[in-house]
Amino acid sequence: MTADPAGQKQPEAQEKKLSNGHYFKIMGYLLTACWVGYIVVITNGNTSDPMFDYIFSVPLVCWIIGMVIAHFVRKKNKTDRP
């Protein structure tokens, strides 16, 4: 076995850390999937149910609002996209 020079980790041993933006995207995907599943369950898959009209519009509006908030947060922090 050889020791790492100056205590540095090998590239494959370094932990890959996700940025906060990636965590919010993952959370958005999960919430979207939960919403779609919830609508399908409460309407029993009946597409003529009035609640089924909101299956895609609510997640779309939430994603747009999230993107607008992320824009202003990025602008305030002056950071680039992940």
N, C-alpha and C positions, 0 to 999 in steps of 0.2 A: 504494500500500500504506500502511496505517496501522499504527502501532506499538501494541502492547498497552499499556494503561495500567498503569503501575507494574510492568511485567514479568510481568503475570498471563497465564496461558494462557486461550485461548478454551475454553468448555465442551466443544466437540466435539473439541478437541485434547488434553484431559486423558485420561490413561490410566485405564481402569477396572480396578482391582485386585480380584481375588476374595479373600474371606476364607479362612482355613485350613479352615473348615467345608465350604466349597464344594469345595475340593480333595479332602478326605476323602470327600465324597459321590461325586465323580467317580471316585475310586479304588475305592470300594465298588461302583459300577456296573460298572466294568471287571472287577473281580475276580469279581463275580457272573456276568457274561457268560462269562468264561473258565472258571469252574467248570461252568456248564451245558454249554458246548461240550465241555469235557473229558469229562464224564460221557456225553454223546451219542457222542463218538468211541470211548471205551473199551468202551461197551456196544453199539456199532454200531446204536444206535437201538432196541435190543431192550428194550421196557418190562418184560419179565418178568425181566430180569437183576437180581440183588440190589443192585448198585450204583446202579441207577436209582431206588431208594427214597430215596436221599440227594440227589437232584438239587435239591430245593427246601428240604429241612430244614437242610442245612448253611449255605447262604447266609442263611436266616432266623435261625438261631441267631447267626451272625456279625453280622448287622445289629442284633439285639437287644443283644448284648454291646457293640457299638460305640456304641449309643445310651446305654447305662448308663455307659460310660466317659466319653462326651461330657458327660453330665449332671454327673458329679462334677468333671470338668475345668472346666466352666462355673461350677459352684458354687465351686470353689477360686479361680478367677480373677474371679468376680463379674461376668461379662459376659453380655450378652444373646445370643440366637440370631441368626445372620446373616440 
